[in-house]
Every structure is written in C-alpha cells, then in structure tokens.
Amino acid sequence: MANDSGYKEELMDIINERQQVSYDELSSRAFSQGVPEPKLKEALSELEKSKAIASRSSGGILTYYLLEGQNTISKVLIVEDDKNINKLMSLSIGKGFEISQIYDGGEAIAAVREKMPSLVILDLMLPHKDGLDICQTIKADPQLSGTIVILVSAMDPTSNRFKGLKYGADYYIKKPFDPNDLRNLVTLFLRKRGKRFDPLIDLPDEERISNQIESSIKQGAKYVIGTLRIENLGTYAKKFGEKSGLVLLRLISQLLQDEIAKDQNVFVGFLNSDEFVVAGLKDNVDAVVKRVKEEFTAVLPFVLQDAGYKQLNIDVEALFESEEVPKLSLVFTESEKEKLKERRNAVLKSKGLSESGIGAYTYDELMKIFGKDALDIKITRDSAGVRLHVGRSQEEEKE
C-alpha cells in the first residue's frame, strides 16, 4: 500500500477475497503495513463513492460489502404521502437507481404491478391503504413476492414491526431516519455480491463471534458475553409453523439491532439457531437485554392473536399456564469465563490446536463453547431464501 491508488487496490483485493469484511479487520491489516488511519478512511470513502463497496453497521460491527457491477438500473418505488419526506428519501437513495414516487397508498399496488420495481419503500400510515396492507398484498402475490419491501414509520409500537415481518417485510426503519442508513440499505439489498442481503439474519458471523469469545476471555469481569435465547421457540414453531418461528427470530434481531444502535459498545451476533450472542460492558449489556425483554413482553399478546387467540384482552400468563401455548420468553445466560475457556480449550483440543492456533469456530463449535450441545432450531439459507428448521433436540424428543 505505497500510494493512494495502491491503498484502494489492496483494500479491494481484501474485500473481494471475502465479499464482506469488518473495518477492524481491514484496519488491522492496513496498520500492520504502515498505512495511517486517515489514508485508510479516505480510500474506503472513495471506494464507496465509486459504488465498488457499501458499508453498514450491524451487531456493533462496521462491515464493508462488495457490490456487483451495475449492468442494469434497478427500479425503486417510494410510497410516502409527505412530499418533503418523499423527496428526502429519493435524495437519500441517490443516483444509480430508477426512482418513482407516489403519495397515496390507494395507488401503490397498481404502481407496483405497472412498474415492477425491485424494491419498494413504504410509509406505514398512508391515505386510502396503509403500508401493512400494501406489504401483505405484495408478498402474497406470486408475481410480486420477490419485491423487497422496506417499511418506514414514525409510529413505533412493536406490534407494527411484528405485523410487518409477519407480512414479509424485509426491514422496518423508524422516522426520523438516517439518510446514509437508507441509502446503504437500498444499495446492499439491490447490489450486494453473493447471497441476497438479509439485514435481520446477516449479523456478525462465526469469525467475529469467535473473536468476541477470545476478547471476553482476556478481559475482566466488567466485560461480559452470553446468549439471549427465545425460550420454547422450537416447540412454538412445531405447533404454529416454522414460518411463525422465523418471524419471532427476525423480530428479536431487529429489536437488538435498534437497541445497540443507541449503544455502539455492545456486540450482537447470531448463532443460526434460537440464540443471539450479546457481549460488552456488563451495565450496557444488562440495559440492552432489559429493554429488548420489555419490548418482547409488550408484543406477546399480538403474537398470540396471530396464532389464533383473537380475544382483545389476552391473559398471556394464564394461556401459558394452561399449556395450550408454549411459554415464550427471552432468557439471557451470561457465560462464566472459566467454563467458557474450558469448553473452548476442549474444542481446540478436538481439532488438534493450541491456543496459539485459534481461528474461526464453526457454528456447531460455538454452540459447544457456549454449553449448548443440542440445537432446538437451525437456520439455513438456499436459493429459496432463509428457512427455519426444528433441530436435533426436537427430533430426539419424538423418538
């Protein structure tokens, strides 16, 4: 990395090799070669401006993604009745897309059928037909269901987010929104190279979770790491359908991401199961977990209404106690450092490695390190999209 052009070329080589890489990984490699931080940031900024890469902060980690070359111009439809906000959305997305704008929910479906956009940005509160109805109509139509839908709302009851995810929304952002966040979301949805971008599943991967384990082992008692689990999600998915289980996972993912956006010192990863990894200073982690639990408790009546319990004033606890519905709750388990290290060492020994040979653990190895030998839930991705499967422990219960 001898000059500005060389900086960019080498950065592109690193990102191209991985397709996505965190700023910490890029900076570590650059600094080891004597590249000053201002030059690194300048090179990354220029690569983003040229649309070679895009960045997004997820799970407390700033990640750079490789973008596809632009052979065709993707269509984006904005449905927002406030003309100033509609204009801001269009300006935020920027050049490189064919943008259409309408201001009435009643015109939305006809516009989607006519223009066949790749992505629709929907305000929640619209005249004549609201964003949830429009989203549900789009996702239920086989000819339109592949359309990416981003819901935007100044209202933020968690029930709206739950309903949006249930109806197939790909993401939900709150007003006032950050124009850069909106632009990066649209760019990644439409131009990310490799597997389709999914911000509710694409939390930091096994390598970054592995790094957090090593970091937490080295740090003192004030820095904690643990798992946040949706208790009884496997049983719930068996009773009400795996799609219903996936909606709950997506809801918790979004709630966690919203909370850590307020506190950049907390890390969140996803174990491709019914568990998330949460790490950071103890007070910060406790505060994030507490708020997410409160949000989840508030939305539970709507979850149960969706499962068929339609009465307006559901007694959630009574319903759980009746054993008619699996008792859903969020459980955070803080890992004891010594046990974490002991299980990590056992995994390394099984691989014939010493502590000096540590690399990224697989998801199965990560589960063992966190003391989770049997999986209730497994998440897989294929050409059909993200799927939830009831895992080994549930199958074992059948036998």
QUIKA-V920761 format. One record per residue. D_LAST is the distance of its C-alpha to the last C-alpha in Angstrom with 1 decimal. Layout:
# QUIKA-V920761
((D_LAST) (D_LAST))
This chain:
# QUIKA-V920761
((59.2) (63.0) (63.9) (62.5) (61.7) (60.0) (57.9) (56.5) (56.0) (54.0) (52.0) (51.1) (50.2) (47.7) (46.2) (46.2) (44.3) (41.5) (42.0) (41.4) (42.6) (43.3) (46.8) (46.2) (45.3) (48.3) (50.6) (49.5) (50.3) (53.5) (54.9) (54.3) (56.7) (59.3) (58.7) (59.8) (57.5) (60.0) (60.1) (56.3) (56.0) (58.9) (57.4) (54.0) (55.9) (57.9) (54.8) (53.3) (56.6) (56.6) (53.1) (51.8) (49.2) (47.9) (46.6) (44.3) (43.3) (39.6) (37.6) (41.0) (41.6) (44.3) (43.2) (45.3) (43.9) (45.5) (46.7) (47.2) (50.8) (52.0) (52.7) (52.4) (53.0) (49.9) (50.6) (49.9) (50.5) (51.3) (51.1) (52.8) (55.6) (57.3) (59.7) (60.1) (56.4) (55.9) (58.6) (57.1) (53.8) (55.6) (57.7) (54.6) (52.8) (56.0) (57.2) (55.2) (53.6) (54.9) (54.7) (55.2) (55.7) (55.6) (56.0) (54.7) (51.1) (52.3) (53.3) (50.2) (48.1) (51.2) (52.0) (48.5) (48.8) (52.3) (51.9) (48.3) (47.9) (45.3) (45.0) (45.9) (46.8) (46.6) (48.2) (46.1) (49.1) (51.2) (53.7) (52.6) (49.0) (46.9) (44.9) (41.5) (42.5) (43.8) (40.7) (38.4) (40.8) (40.9) (37.1) (36.5) (39.1) (37.8) (41.2) (41.3) (37.7) (38.2) (41.0) (40.5) (41.1) (42.3) (42.9) (45.8) (46.7) (49.0) (46.8) (43.8) (41.6) (38.0) (37.2) (39.2) (37.3) (34.0) (35.4) (36.8) (33.6) (31.8) (34.6) (34.1) (36.9) (36.8) (38.5) (40.4) (43.5) (45.8) (49.6) (51.7) (50.0) (51.0) (52.6) (51.5) (47.9) (48.1) (49.9) (47.4) (44.4) (46.0) (47.0) (43.6) (41.9) (44.4) (45.4) (42.9) (42.4) (38.9) (35.8) (36.5) (37.3) (34.9) (36.3) (33.3) (31.0) (33.7) (34.0) (34.9) (32.7) (31.2) (34.7) (36.1) (33.2) (33.7) (37.4) (36.7) (34.7) (37.6) (40.1) (38.5) (38.3) (42.0) (43.1) (43.7) (42.0) (43.3) (41.2) (37.5) (34.3) (30.9) (28.1) (28.1) (24.6) (23.8) (21.6) (18.7) (19.5) (16.0) (15.2) (18.7) (18.3) (15.3) (17.5) (20.9) (20.3) (20.2) (24.0) (24.4) (22.4) (24.7) (27.7) (27.0) (26.6) (29.9) (31.5) (30.8) (32.0) (35.2) (35.8) (35.5) (37.8) (40.3) (40.4) (40.8) (43.6) (45.5) (44.8) (45.0) (44.2) (40.4) (38.0) (34.8) (32.2) (28.9) (25.8) (24.3) (21.5) (21.9) (24.5) (28.2) (30.4) (33.5) (36.4) (40.1) (42.5) (40.8) (42.9) (42.3) (38.5) (38.5) (40.7) (38.6) (35.3) (37.1) (38.5) (35.3) (33.5) (36.4) (36.3) (32.5) (33.1) (36.0) (34.1) (31.1) (32.8) (33.4) (29.7) (28.8) (31.6) (30.2) (26.9) (28.9) (30.4) (34.0) (36.0) (38.5) (38.0) (34.3) (33.6) (30.8) (30.1) (30.1) (27.7) (25.3) (25.8) (25.1) (21.5) (22.2) (22.0) (20.0) (22.8) (24.0) (26.2) (27.5) (27.0) (29.3) (28.6) (31.6) (31.0) (33.0) (35.2) (35.0) (31.2) (31.2) (33.7) (31.8) (28.6) (30.8) (32.6) (29.4) (28.5) (32.1) (32.1) (29.0) (31.1) (34.2) (36.0) (38.3) (38.9) (41.8) (39.5) (37.3) (36.5) (33.9) (30.3) (27.5) (25.2) (22.4) (25.1) (26.3) (23.0) (23.1) (26.7) (26.0) (23.3) (20.3) (17.9) (14.9) (15.7) (14.8) (17.2) (18.9) (22.3) (23.7) (27.1) (28.4) (31.3) (29.8) (29.7) (27.3) (23.7) (20.9) (17.3) (14.2) (13.3) (11.0) (10.2) (9.3) (6.9) (5.4) (5.5) (3.8) (0.0))
